[in-house]
Amino acid sequence: MGLEESIASNSVNLLIGATVVLAVLVGISLQEKYLNEKLKKFLFLAIVVVIAVPTLYMIISTVYLNTISVSKGPVHWHADVEVWACGQEVALQDPTGFLSNKIGTATLHEHNDKRIHLEGVVVHPEDASLGRFFQVIGGELINDSLIVPTNNGPIPYTNGSMCNNGSEGQVQVFVYQTGEDQYFSQKKLENPNQYLISPYSAVPQGDCVIVEFDQPKDRTDKLCRSYKVAMEIDKLKGERP
């Protein structure tokens, strides 16, 4: 659990505890005819303290997080991601659980929309990495191994394993990035788990990430739907010549 998640969890626990204690104190204070002046003052001060403690904790922890974070405050970045294995697209696991609409954490997650959502404070640079994303959704991405969480359980892919067509597969990641000139470029990542998604809210200009397990190649022919749509409506001119 990251620092931001720990602070958020502590805040929730403090609020729940404070709510219970506050309810008890208010219940006692309603019995006014049985209370003397000293007890009334004590109850008043106790109520103030119970309200102040979680409030101060959240204010101080928020300021602290913003101060130490590399982003110097909350961000809202997105990158689209597709996973392909041996020519077939692999769908990430759907959100499960009561009222859950995401897989991952409150800060880094996916909403069954093929999009990486980074919404919160980036404490360390690696908090915005592809490796971290796959970790929080229950998978893994390293140079020679890929684990994809699916509705049928995690599916592992390892360099050297064979595809059904008899070709030897390799874990490869390609990233499309968009420039200010509305052209995009593609590159193959040498260390995909360390790649930090680009700091943009809209996609494009945010990244299109293609994770492939297939025979070794220098380029991919896959492209995220958001980039295709952007070209159709002339928001993107195409790949940089």
C-alpha positions in Angstrom: 0.0 0.0 0.0 1.4 3.4 -1.0 1.7 6.4 1.3 -1.4 8.1 -0.2 -3.5 5.0 0.2 -2.3 4.6 3.8 -3.2 8.2 4.7 -6.6 7.8 3.0 -7.3 4.5 4.9 -6.2 6.2 8.2 -8.5 9.2 7.5 -11.5 6.9 6.9 -10.8 4.9 10.1 -10.5 8.2 12.0 -13.8 9.5 10.6 -15.6 6.3 11.5 -14.2 6.3 15.0 -14.9 10.0 15.5 -18.5 9.5 14.3 -19.1 6.8 16.8 -17.6 8.8 19.7 -19.5 11.9 18.6 -22.8 10.0 18.5 -22.2 8.8 22.1 -21.2 12.3 23.3 -24.2 13.9 21.7 -26.5 11.2 23.2 -25.1 11.9 26.6 -25.4 15.7 26.2 -29.1 15.3 25.4 -29.7 14.2 28.9 -29.3 17.8 30.0 -31.3 17.6 33.2 -28.9 15.0 34.6 -25.7 17.0 33.8 -24.0 19.5 36.0 -22.0 22.5 34.7 -18.6 20.7 34.9 -19.9 17.8 32.9 -21.5 20.0 30.3 -18.2 21.8 29.8 -16.3 18.5 29.5 -18.8 17.2 26.9 -18.5 20.4 24.9 -14.7 20.2 24.9 -14.8 16.5 24.1 -17.0 17.2 21.1 -14.7 19.9 19.8 -11.7 17.6 20.1 -13.5 14.7 18.4 -14.3 16.9 15.4 -10.9 18.7 15.3 -8.7 15.6 15.4 -9.7 14.0 12.1 -10.1 17.4 10.5 -6.5 18.4 11.4 -5.2 15.0 10.4 -6.7 15.3 6.9 -5.5 18.9 6.5 -1.9 18.2 7.7 -1.6 14.9 5.8 -2.8 16.6 2.6 -0.3 19.4 2.9 2.4 16.9 3.7 1.6 14.7 0.7 1.6 17.7 -1.7 4.9 18.9 -0.3 6.8 15.7 -0.6 5.2 14.5 -3.9 7.0 14.8 -7.2 3.8 16.1 -8.7 3.5 18.8 -6.0 -0.2 18.2 -5.8 -3.0 16.0 -7.2 -3.0 15.1 -10.9 -5.5 13.7 -13.4 -3.6 11.8 -16.1 -4.7 9.2 -18.5 -3.2 6.7 -21.0 -5.0 4.1 -23.1 -3.8 0.6 -22.9 -4.4 -2.6 -24.9 -3.0 -6.1 -24.2 -2.5 -8.5 -27.1 -1.2 -12.1 -27.0 -0.4 -14.1 -30.1 -2.6 -11.9 -32.3 -5.6 -11.9 -30.0 -6.7 -9.1 -27.7 -6.8 -10.0 -24.0 -9.4 -8.2 -21.9 -8.5 -7.0 -18.4 -10.5 -8.3 -15.5 -13.9 -6.5 -15.0 -14.4 -4.6 -11.7 -15.9 -6.8 -9.0 -17.2 -6.2 -5.5 -20.0 -4.1 -4.0 -20.3 -0.8 -5.7 -16.9 -1.2 -7.3 -16.3 0.4 -10.7 -12.6 -0.1 -11.0 -9.6 -2.4 -10.6 -6.6 -1.1 -8.9 -6.4 1.6 -6.2 -8.1 4.9 -5.7 -5.2 6.7 -7.2 -4.2 4.3 -10.1 -6.9 2.2 -11.7 -8.8 1.1 -14.8 -12.6 1.3 -15.2 -13.2 -1.5 -17.8 -12.5 1.2 -20.4 -8.9 0.2 -21.6 -7.7 3.4 -19.9 -5.1 3.9 -17.2 -6.4 6.5 -14.7 -3.9 8.3 -12.5 -6.0 10.5 -10.2 -4.3 11.8 -7.1 -0.9 12.7 -5.8 2.2 11.1 -7.4 4.5 10.7 -4.4 7.3 8.9 -6.2 8.0 8.8 -10.0 7.4 5.1 -10.2 3.8 5.6 -9.0 3.1 6.7 -12.6 4.8 3.7 -14.2 3.4 0.8 -16.3 4.9 -1.6 -13.8 3.1 -0.1 -10.9 -0.2 -0.1 -12.9 0.0 -3.8 -13.6 1.0 -4.4 -10.0 -2.1 -2.7 -8.5 -4.5 -4.4 -10.9 -3.2 -7.8 -9.8 -0.8 -8.5 -12.7 2.9 -8.1 -13.5 4.9 -6.5 -16.2 8.7 -7.0 -16.4 11.1 -7.3 -19.3 10.6 -11.0 -19.9 7.3 -11.8 -18.2 3.7 -10.6 -18.3 0.8 -11.5 -16.1 -2.6 -10.3 -17.2 -5.5 -10.3 -14.7 -8.7 -11.5 -16.5 -12.2 -12.7 -15.6 -10.9 -16.3 -15.8 -7.9 -15.6 -13.6 -4.4 -14.3 -14.2 -2.8 -15.4 -17.4 1.0 -15.6 -17.5 3.2 -15.0 -20.6 6.9 -15.6 -20.5 9.6 -15.0 -23.1 10.2 -18.2 -25.1 6.7 -19.6 -24.7 5.0 -20.7 -27.9 2.0 -19.2 -29.6 -0.6 -21.5 -31.2 0.8 -20.7 -34.7 4.2 -22.2 -33.6 6.0 -18.9 -33.3 8.0 -18.0 -30.2 6.5 -15.2 -28.1 8.2 -12.3 -26.4 6.9 -9.6 -24.1 7.0 -6.3 -25.9 5.5 -2.9 -25.2 5.0 -0.1 -27.7 4.0 3.5 -26.9 2.4 6.1 -29.2 3.1 9.7 -28.1 1.5 12.8 -29.5 3.3 16.0 -30.2 2.0 19.6 -30.3 1.9 19.3 -34.1 -0.9 16.7 -33.9 1.4 14.0 -35.3 2.1 10.9 -33.2 5.2 8.7 -33.1 5.7 5.1 -32.0 8.5 3.6 -30.0 9.4 0.3 -28.5 10.2 0.4 -24.8 13.4 -1.2 -23.5 12.3 -1.3 -19.9 8.5 -1.2 -20.0 7.9 -1.6 -16.3 9.8 1.7 -15.7 8.0 3.8 -18.3 6.1 6.8 -16.8 2.9 7.7 -18.6 2.8 11.2 -20.1 1.2 13.9 -18.0 -1.9 14.6 -20.0 -5.6 14.2 -19.1 -7.0 13.8 -22.6 -6.1 10.8 -24.8 -4.6 11.8 -27.2 -2.4 13.8 -26.2 -2.0 11.1 -23.5 -0.2 7.9 -24.5 -1.5 4.8 -26.3 0.2 1.8 -24.8 0.2 -1.5 -26.7 1.4 -4.5 -24.6 2.1 -7.5 -26.8 3.2 -11.1 -26.4 4.2 -12.2 -29.9 7.1 -12.9 -32.1 9.9 -10.2 -31.8 9.2 -7.1 -33.8 10.4 -3.5 -34.0 7.0 -2.0 -34.5 3.4 -2.9 -33.8 0.4 -2.6 -36.2 -2.0 -2.2 -33.2 -3.4 1.3 -32.3 -5.7 2.4 -29.5 -9.3 3.2 -30.5 -9.0 6.8 -29.1 -6.2 7.5 -31.6 -8.1 6.0 -34.5 -11.2 8.2 -33.6 -9.0 11.3 -33.3 -7.7 10.7 -36.8 -11.2 10.2 -38.1 -12.3 13.6 -36.8 -9.1 15.3 -37.7 -7.8 15.9 -34.2 -4.7 13.9 -35.2 -2.9 14.1 -38.5 -1.4 10.6 -38.3 2.0 9.1 -37.7 4.9 11.5 -37.9 6.6 11.1 -41.4 
